[in-house]
């Protein structure tokens, strides 16, 4: 006797087909899910980026020197080595979370001649 698929099995199959079959701006839904997963803040308690890899950092820094009375939260580009954050122009930086940088912008017009007339 033939075995009928379960409801959960059918839903999973439809979802898999949608992830790979629907394309938006040249990427499948599965590829967009991967992009979104790379653009989430990762708390430093969970993981640190590879050393010297440049990442987007959500940090807290002491705005008035080392007195610790006023702290300012900032988002900047930086990296870490041995757990010590290096962010341009910042002293007393404490990294709170980080995320990988997105890929660089690529123009749809690779010649850079947007709007020019031939």
DSSP file (Angstrom, degrees, kcal/mol; ACC not computed):
  #  RESIDUE AA STRUCTURE BP1 BP2  ACC     N-H-->O    O-->H-N    N-H-->O    O-->H-N    TCO  KAPPA ALPHA  PHI   PSI    X-CA   Y-CA   Z-CA
    1    1 A X              0   0    0      0, 0.0     2,-0.1     0, 0.0     0, 0.0   0.000 360.0 360.0 360.0 138.0    0.0    0.0    0.0
    2    2 A X        -     0   0    0      1,-0.1     2,-0.5     0, 0.0     0, 0.0  -0.430 360.0-128.5 -71.2 139.9    1.3    3.5   -0.9
    3    3 A X        -     0   0    0     -2,-0.1     2,-0.3     1,-0.0    -1,-0.1  -0.778  18.4-138.8 -91.1 127.9    2.4    5.7    2.0
    4    4 A X        -     0   0    0     -2,-0.5     2,-0.0     1,-0.1    -1,-0.0  -0.641  25.3-108.7 -83.9 141.8    0.8    9.1    2.0
    5    5 A X        -     0   0    0     -2,-0.3    -1,-0.1     1,-0.1     2,-0.1  -0.355  34.2-113.1 -68.0 149.3    3.1   12.1    2.9
    6    6 A X     >  -     0   0    0      1,-0.1     4,-2.2    -2,-0.0     5,-0.2  -0.351  23.9-111.6 -75.6 163.3    2.5   13.7    6.2
    7    7 A X  H  > S+     0   0    0      1,-0.2     4,-2.5     2,-0.2     5,-0.2   0.922 120.8  50.9 -59.5 -44.7    1.2   17.3    6.4
    8    8 A X  H  > S+     0   0    0      1,-0.2     4,-2.3     2,-0.2    -1,-0.2   0.886 108.9  51.9 -62.0 -38.7    4.6   18.4    7.8
    9    9 A X  H  > S+     0   0    0      2,-0.2     4,-2.1     1,-0.2    -1,-0.2   0.893 110.1  47.9 -64.9 -40.3    6.4   16.6    5.0
   10   10 A X  H  X S+     0   0    0     -4,-2.2     4,-2.5     2,-0.2    -2,-0.2   0.914 111.6  49.9 -66.7 -42.1    4.3   18.4    2.4
   11   11 A X  H  X S+     0   0    0     -4,-2.5     4,-2.5     1,-0.2    -2,-0.2   0.911 111.0  49.7 -62.2 -42.5    4.8   21.8    4.0
   12   12 A X  H  X S+     0   0    0     -4,-2.3     4,-2.6     2,-0.2    -1,-0.2   0.910 110.9  49.6 -62.8 -42.3    8.6   21.1    4.1
   13   13 A X  H  X S+     0   0    0     -4,-2.1     4,-2.2     2,-0.2    -2,-0.2   0.918 112.2  47.2 -64.5 -43.5    8.6   20.2    0.4
   14   14 A X  H  X S+     0   0    0     -4,-2.5     4,-2.3     2,-0.2    -2,-0.2   0.913 112.7  49.9 -63.4 -42.8    6.7   23.3   -0.6
   15   15 A X  H  X S+     0   0    0     -4,-2.5     4,-2.5     2,-0.2    -2,-0.2   0.915 110.4  49.6 -62.9 -43.5    9.0   25.5    1.5
   16   16 A X  H  X S+     0   0    0     -4,-2.6     4,-1.7     1,-0.2     5,-0.2   0.908 111.5  49.1 -61.9 -42.1   12.1   23.9    0.0
   17   17 A X  H  X S+     0   0    0     -4,-2.2     4,-2.1     1,-0.2    -1,-0.2   0.886 112.0  48.7 -65.4 -38.0   10.7   24.5   -3.5
   18   18 A X  H  X S+     0   0    0     -4,-2.3     4,-1.8     2,-0.2    11,-0.5   0.901 108.5  53.8 -68.0 -40.4    9.8   28.1   -2.7
   19   19 A X  H  < S+     0   0    0     -4,-2.5    11,-2.4     1,-0.2    10,-0.5   0.876 122.4  28.7 -62.1 -37.5   13.3   28.8   -1.3
   20   20 A X  H  < S+     0   0    0     -4,-1.7    -1,-0.2     9,-0.2    -2,-0.2   0.673 122.0  50.1 -96.7 -19.0   15.0   27.5   -4.4
   21   21 A X  H  < S+     0   0    0     -4,-2.1     2,-0.5    -5,-0.2    -3,-0.2   0.721  91.5  76.1 -97.7 -21.7   12.4   28.3   -7.0
   22   22 A X     <  -     0   0    0     -4,-1.8     7,-1.3    -5,-0.2     2,-0.5  -0.805  62.3-165.1 -96.7 127.8   11.5   32.0   -6.4
   23   23 A X  E     -A   28   0A   0     -2,-0.5     2,-0.4     5,-0.2     5,-0.2  -0.941   9.5-179.3-117.4 130.9   14.0   34.5   -7.6
   24   24 A X  E >  S-A   27   0A   0      3,-2.9     3,-1.7    -2,-0.5    -2,-0.0  -0.992  75.1 -15.1-129.0 122.6   14.0   38.2   -6.6
   25   25 A X  T 3  S-     0   0    0     -2,-0.4    -1,-0.1     1,-0.3     3,-0.1   0.874 130.0 -50.8  50.3  43.3   16.7   40.6   -8.0
   26   26 A X  T 3  S+     0   0    0      1,-0.2     2,-0.4    -3,-0.0    -1,-0.3   0.466 120.0  97.0  82.1   1.9   18.8   37.7   -9.2
   27   27 A X  E <   -A   24   0A   0     -3,-1.7    -3,-2.9     3,-0.0    -1,-0.2  -0.944  69.7-123.7-124.4 146.6   18.9   35.7   -5.9
   28   28 A X  E  >  -A   23   0A   0     -2,-0.4     4,-2.0    -5,-0.2    -5,-0.2  -0.397  34.0-107.5 -75.7 163.2   16.8   32.8   -4.7
   29   29 A X  H  > S+     0   0    0     -7,-1.3     4,-2.3   -10,-0.5    -9,-0.2   0.868 122.6  57.8 -59.3 -35.5   14.9   33.1   -1.5
   30   30 A X  H  > S+     0   0    0    -11,-2.4     4,-1.8     1,-0.2    -1,-0.2   0.917 106.0  48.8 -60.8 -42.4   17.4   30.7    0.1
   31   31 A X  H  > S+     0   0    0    -12,-0.3     4,-2.0     1,-0.2    -1,-0.2   0.881 109.8  51.7 -65.5 -37.5   20.2   33.1   -0.9
   32   32 A X  H  X S+     0   0    0     -4,-2.0     4,-2.6     2,-0.2    -1,-0.2   0.885 106.4  54.1 -65.9 -37.6   18.3   36.1    0.6
   33   33 A X  H  X S+     0   0    0     -4,-2.3     4,-2.1     1,-0.2    -1,-0.2   0.909 108.4  49.9 -60.8 -40.9   17.9   34.1    3.9
   34   34 A X  H  X S+     0   0    0     -4,-1.8     4,-1.3     2,-0.2    -2,-0.2   0.897 109.3  51.4 -63.7 -40.5   21.7   33.7    3.9
   35   35 A X  H  X S+     0   0    0     -4,-2.0     4,-0.6     1,-0.2     3,-0.4   0.932 110.5  48.4 -61.8 -45.5   22.2   37.4    3.3
   36   36 A X  H >< S+     0   0    0     -4,-2.6     3,-1.1     1,-0.2    -1,-0.2   0.874 106.6  56.5 -63.2 -36.6   19.9   38.2    6.2
   37   37 A X  H >< S+     0   0    0     -4,-2.1     3,-0.6     1,-0.3    -1,-0.2   0.818 105.8  52.0 -64.5 -29.2   21.7   35.8    8.5
   38   38 A X  H 3< S+     0   0    0     -4,-1.3    62,-0.6    -3,-0.4    -1,-0.3   0.591 102.7  60.5 -82.2 -10.4   25.0   37.6    7.8
   39   39 A X  T << S+     0   0    0     -3,-1.1     2,-0.4    -4,-0.6    -1,-0.2  -0.133  79.6 108.7-111.1  37.9   23.5   41.0    8.8
   40   40 A X  S <  S-     0   0    0     -3,-0.6    60,-0.2    58,-0.0     2,-0.2  -0.910  74.8-108.9-112.5 142.3   22.5   40.2   12.3
   41   41 A X        -     0   0    0     -2,-0.4     2,-0.6    58,-0.1    58,-0.2  -0.472  29.0-154.2 -66.6 134.6   24.3   41.7   15.4
   42   42 A X  E     -B   98   0B   0     56,-3.1    56,-1.7    -2,-0.2    -1,-0.0  -0.958  16.5-127.9-112.4 116.4   26.4   39.0   17.2
   43   43 A X  E >>  -B   97   0B   0     -2,-0.6     4,-1.8    54,-0.2     3,-1.4  -0.357  15.3-127.6 -62.4 142.6   26.9   39.8   20.9
   44   44 A X  T 34 S+     0   0    0     52,-2.1    -1,-0.1     1,-0.3    53,-0.1   0.754 109.7  63.5 -65.4 -21.6   30.6   39.6   21.9
   45   45 A X  T 34 S+     0   0    0     51,-0.4    -1,-0.3     1,-0.2     3,-0.1   0.794 106.4  45.2 -69.0 -25.9   29.6   37.2   24.6
   46   46 A X  T <4 S-     0   0    0     -3,-1.4     2,-0.3     1,-0.3    -2,-0.2   0.917 130.8 -27.3 -81.3 -48.3   28.5   34.8   21.9
   47   47 A X     <  -     0   0    0     -4,-1.8    -1,-0.3    -5,-0.0     2,-0.3  -0.980  50.1-134.5-164.6 154.2   31.5   35.1   19.5
   48   48 A X        -     0   0    0     -2,-0.3     3,-0.1    -3,-0.1    -5,-0.1  -0.859  34.8-107.3-109.6 151.8   34.2   37.4   18.4
   49   49 A X        -     0   0    0     -2,-0.3     3,-0.1     1,-0.1    -1,-0.1  -0.279  51.7 -77.8 -69.1 164.8   35.1   38.0   14.7
   50   50 A X    >   -     0   0    0      1,-0.1     3,-1.8     2,-0.1    30,-0.4  -0.349  67.5 -84.5 -59.0 145.3   38.3   36.5   13.3
   51   51 A X  T 3  S+     0   0    0      1,-0.3    30,-0.2    28,-0.1    -1,-0.1  -0.248 109.2   4.4 -58.7 139.4   41.2   38.7   14.4
   52   52 A X  T 3  S+     0   0    0     28,-1.8     2,-0.5     1,-0.2    -1,-0.3   0.410  91.0 133.8  65.4   4.4   42.0   41.7   12.2
   53   53 A X    <   -     0   0    0     -3,-1.8     2,-0.3    27,-0.3    27,-0.3  -0.711  61.4-121.2 -79.4 129.2   38.9   41.1   10.0
   54   54 A X        +     0   0    0     -2,-0.5    47,-0.5    25,-0.1     2,-0.3  -0.574  44.7 164.1 -76.5 129.1   37.1   44.4    9.6
   55   55 A X  E     -DC  78 100B   0     23,-3.0    23,-2.5    -2,-0.3     2,-0.5  -0.860  45.4 -94.1-136.3 167.5   33.5   44.3   10.8
   56   56 A X  E     -DC  77  99B   0     43,-2.5    43,-2.0    -2,-0.3     2,-0.4  -0.781  47.4-158.8 -83.9 128.5   30.8   46.7   11.8
   57   57 A X  E     -DC  76  98B   0     19,-3.6    19,-2.4    -2,-0.5     2,-0.7  -0.929  20.4-156.8-118.9 131.9   31.0   47.3   15.6
   58   58 A X  E     +DC  75  97B   0     39,-3.0    38,-2.8    -2,-0.4    39,-1.8  -0.939  39.5 166.7 -99.5 114.0   28.3   48.5   18.0
   59   59 A X  E     -DC  74  95B   0     15,-2.9    15,-2.9    -2,-0.7     2,-0.4  -0.768  37.3-136.8-130.0 167.5   30.5   49.8   20.8
   60   60 A X  E     -DC  73  94B   0     34,-2.3    34,-2.7    -2,-0.3     2,-0.4  -0.992  26.4-176.6-123.7 133.7   30.3   51.9   23.9
   61   61 A X  E     -DC  72  93B   0     11,-2.9    11,-3.3    -2,-0.4     2,-0.7  -0.963  33.2-110.9-134.0 152.8   33.0   54.4   24.6
   62   62 A X  E >   -D   71   0B   0     30,-0.7     3,-0.7    29,-0.4     9,-0.2  -0.702  26.9-166.1 -80.2 115.7   33.8   56.8   27.4
   63   63 A X  T 3  S+     0   0    0      7,-1.4    -1,-0.2    -2,-0.7     8,-0.1   0.685  81.4  45.3 -80.7 -17.7   33.2   60.2   26.0
   64   64 A X  T 3  S-     0   0    0      6,-0.7     3,-0.5     1,-0.4     2,-0.3  -0.142 116.8 -93.6-117.6  38.1   35.0   62.2   28.8
   65   65 A X  S <  S-     0   0    0     -3,-0.7     3,-0.4     1,-0.2    -1,-0.4  -0.651  78.2 -32.0  88.4-146.8   38.2   60.2   29.3
   66   66 A X  S    S+     0   0    0     -2,-0.3    -1,-0.2     1,-0.2    -3,-0.0   0.169 102.4 102.1-101.8  18.3   38.5   57.5   31.8
   67   67 A X  S    S-     0   0    0     -3,-0.5    -1,-0.2     1,-0.1    -2,-0.1   0.693  73.0-144.3 -77.4 -15.6   36.2   58.8   34.6
   68   68 A X        +     0   0    0     -3,-0.4     3,-0.1     2,-0.2    -1,-0.1   0.552  66.4 113.9  71.0   7.8   33.5   56.4   33.5
   69   69 A X  S    S+     0   0    0      1,-0.2     2,-0.5    -5,-0.1    -1,-0.1   0.822  76.4  34.5 -83.1 -31.1   30.7   58.9   34.3
   70   70 A X        -     0   0    0     -5,-0.1    -7,-1.4     2,-0.0    -6,-0.7  -0.979  68.2-175.3-128.9 122.4   29.4   59.4   30.7
   71   71 A X  E     -D   62   0B   0     -2,-0.5     2,-0.4    -9,-0.2    -9,-0.2  -0.920   8.6-156.4-118.4 144.9   29.4   56.7   28.1
   72   72 A X  E     -D   61   0B   0    -11,-3.3   -11,-2.9    -2,-0.4     2,-0.4  -0.969  10.3-140.7-121.8 130.7   28.4   57.0   24.5
   73   73 A X  E     +D   60   0B   0     -2,-0.4     2,-0.3   -13,-0.2   -13,-0.2  -0.767  29.9 174.2 -92.5 136.0   27.2   54.2   22.3
   74   74 A X  E     -D   59   0B   0    -15,-2.9   -15,-2.9    -2,-0.4     2,-0.5  -0.937  30.8-139.8-138.7 156.8   28.4   54.3   18.7
   75   75 A X  E     +D   58   0B   0     -2,-0.3     2,-0.3   -17,-0.2   -17,-0.2  -0.990  42.2 145.8-115.7 129.8   28.4   52.2   15.5
   76   76 A X  E     -D   57   0B   0    -19,-2.4   -19,-3.6    -2,-0.5     2,-0.5  -0.901  50.6 -94.4-151.8 174.2   31.7   52.2   13.7
   77   77 A X  E     +D   56   0B   0     -2,-0.3    11,-0.7   -21,-0.2     2,-0.3  -0.861  61.9 126.0 -97.6 133.6   34.0   50.1   11.6
   78   78 A X  E     -DE  55  87B   0    -23,-2.5   -23,-3.0    -2,-0.5     2,-0.3  -0.920  40.7-134.2-165.1-170.3   36.7   48.3   13.5
   79   79 A X  E     - E   0  86B   0      7,-1.6     7,-3.2    -2,-0.3     2,-0.4  -0.934  15.9-129.1-152.7 169.9   38.4   45.0   14.3
   80   80 A X  E     - E   0  85B   0    -30,-0.4   -28,-1.8   -27,-0.3     2,-0.4  -0.964  10.9-170.0-130.9 148.3   39.6   43.1   17.3
   81   81 A X  E >  S- E   0  84B   0      3,-2.1     3,-2.0    -2,-0.4   -31,-0.0  -0.983  82.3 -14.1-134.6 123.4   42.9   41.4   18.3
   82   82 A X  T 3  S-     0   0    0     -2,-0.4     3,-0.1     1,-0.3    -1,-0.1   0.837 129.3 -54.4  52.9  36.5   43.0   39.2   21.4
   83   83 A X  T 3  S+     0   0    0      1,-0.2     2,-0.5     0, 0.0    -1,-0.3   0.470 111.6 121.3  81.4   0.2   39.6   40.7   22.5
   84   84 A X  E <   -E   81   0B   0     -3,-2.0    -3,-2.1    10,-0.1     2,-0.2  -0.877  58.2-135.5-101.2 124.6   40.8   44.3   22.3
   85   85 A X  E     -E   80   0B   0     -2,-0.5     2,-0.5     8,-0.4    -5,-0.2  -0.558  12.4-161.4 -83.8 141.0   38.8   46.5   19.9
   86   86 A X  E     +E   79   0B   0     -7,-3.2    -7,-1.6    -2,-0.2     2,-0.4  -0.948  19.8 164.0-122.3 107.0   40.5   48.8   17.5
   87   87 A X  E >   -E   78   0B   0     -2,-0.5     3,-2.1     3,-0.4    -9,-0.2  -0.992  47.9 -94.5-126.8 131.3   38.2   51.5   16.2
   88   88 A X  T 3  S-     0   0    0    -11,-0.7     3,-0.1    -2,-0.4   -11,-0.1  -0.129 103.5  -4.2 -49.4 126.0   39.5   54.6   14.5
   89   89 A X  T 3  S+     0   0    0      1,-0.2     2,-0.5     0, 0.0    -1,-0.3   0.623 102.2 125.4  71.2  15.4   39.9   57.5   16.9
   90   90 A X    <   -     0   0    0     -3,-2.1     2,-0.4     3,-0.0    -3,-0.4  -0.919  35.2-176.1-114.7 129.2   38.4   55.8   19.9
   91   91 A X  S    S+     0   0    0     -2,-0.5   -29,-0.4   -29,-0.2   -26,-0.1  -0.898  74.7  21.7-111.2 149.8   40.0   55.3   23.3
   92   92 A X  S    S+     0   0    0     -2,-0.4   -30,-0.7     1,-0.2     2,-0.3   0.851  83.6 170.7  66.2  35.0   38.3   53.3   26.0
   93   93 A X  E     - C   0  61B   0     -3,-0.3     2,-0.5    -8,-0.2    -8,-0.4  -0.614  19.6-168.0 -83.5 135.0   36.1   51.4   23.5
   94   94 A X  E     - C   0  60B   0    -34,-2.7   -34,-2.3    -2,-0.3     2,-0.3  -0.963  17.6-139.9-120.7 111.4   34.1   48.4   24.7
   95   95 A X  E     + C   0  59B   0     -2,-0.5   -36,-0.2   -36,-0.2     3,-0.1  -0.532  23.9 175.1 -71.4 132.8   32.7   46.3   21.9
   96   96 A X  E     -     0   0B   0    -38,-2.8   -52,-2.1     1,-0.5   -51,-0.4   0.782  64.2 -12.0-104.6 -42.6   29.1   45.2   22.6
   97   97 A X  E     -BC  43  58B   0    -39,-1.8   -39,-3.0   -54,-0.3    -1,-0.5  -0.964  60.2-165.6-154.8 164.7   28.2   43.4   19.3
   98   98 A X  E     -BC  42  57B   0    -56,-1.7   -56,-3.1    -2,-0.3     2,-0.3  -0.963   3.3-166.8-150.1 163.1   29.4   43.1   15.8
   99   99 A X  E     - C   0  56B   0    -43,-2.0   -43,-2.5    -2,-0.3   -60,-0.1  -0.983  34.4 -95.0-149.7 156.5   28.3   42.0   12.3
  100  100 A X  E     - C   0  55B   0    -62,-0.6     2,-0.2    -2,-0.3   -45,-0.1  -0.368  46.0-107.0 -67.3 149.5   30.1   41.2    9.0
  101  101 A X        -     0   0    0    -47,-0.5    -1,-0.1     1,-0.1     3,-0.1  -0.517  35.0-114.3 -73.5 145.3   30.2   44.0    6.5
  102  102 A X        -     0   0    0     -2,-0.2     3,-0.1     1,-0.1    -1,-0.1  -0.328  45.1 -82.5 -70.7 164.7   27.9   43.6    3.5
  103  103 A X        -     0   0    0      1,-0.1    -1,-0.1    -2,-0.0     3,-0.1  -0.333  60.3 -88.4 -63.4 152.9   29.5   43.2    0.1
  104  104 A X        -     0   0    0      1,-0.1    -1,-0.1    -3,-0.1     2,-0.1  -0.232  51.6 -91.0 -62.1 152.6   30.6   46.4   -1.5
  105  105 A X        -     0   0    0     -3,-0.1     2,-0.5     1,-0.0    -1,-0.1  -0.377  39.8-163.3 -62.9 137.3   28.1   48.3   -3.7
  106  106 A X        -     0   0    0     -3,-0.1     4,-0.1    -2,-0.1    -1,-0.0  -0.987  17.0-129.2-126.3 122.1   28.2   47.4   -7.3
  107  107 A X        -     0   0    0     -2,-0.5     3,-0.1     2,-0.1     5,-0.0  -0.316  11.6-131.6 -64.8 147.5   26.5   49.6   -9.8
  108  108 A X  S    S+     0   0    0      1,-0.2     2,-0.7     2,-0.1    -1,-0.1   0.700 106.4  60.4 -70.9 -17.6   24.1   48.1  -12.3
  109  109 A X  S >  S-     0   0    0      1,-0.1     3,-2.2     2,-0.0    -1,-0.2  -0.849  74.3-169.7-109.3  92.4   26.0   50.0  -14.9
  110  110 A X  T 3  S+     0   0    0     -2,-0.7    -1,-0.1     1,-0.3    -3,-0.1   0.673  80.9  62.8 -63.2 -17.5   29.6   48.6  -14.5
  111  111 A X  T 3  S-     0   0    0     -3,-0.1    -1,-0.3     1,-0.0    -3,-0.0   0.676 100.7-132.4 -79.8 -14.4   31.1   51.3  -16.8
  112  112 A X    <   +     0   0    0     -3,-2.2     2,-0.2     1,-0.1    -2,-0.1   0.637  69.5 125.6  74.9  13.3   30.1   54.0  -14.3
  113  113 A X    >   +     0   0    0     -4,-0.1     3,-1.8     3,-0.1    -1,-0.1  -0.215  32.9 165.3-100.1  43.6   28.7   56.1  -17.1
  114  114 A X  T 3   +     0   0    0      1,-0.3     3,-0.1    -2,-0.2    -5,-0.0  -0.361  69.5   4.2 -62.2 134.4   25.2   56.5  -15.7
  115  115 A X  T 3  S+     0   0    0      1,-0.2    -1,-0.3    -2,-0.1     2,-0.2   0.439  96.0 133.7  75.7  -1.4   23.3   59.2  -17.4
  116  116 A X    <   -     0   0    0     -3,-1.8     2,-0.4     2,-0.0    -1,-0.2  -0.550  48.6-136.8 -83.5 149.6   25.9   59.9  -20.0
  117  117 A X              0   0    0     -2,-0.2    -1,-0.0    -3,-0.1    -3,-0.0  -0.821 360.0 360.0-104.7 144.3   25.0   60.2  -23.6
  118  118 A X              0   0    0     -2,-0.4    -1,-0.1     0, 0.0    -2,-0.0   0.421 360.0 360.0 -98.1 360.0   26.9   58.6  -26.5
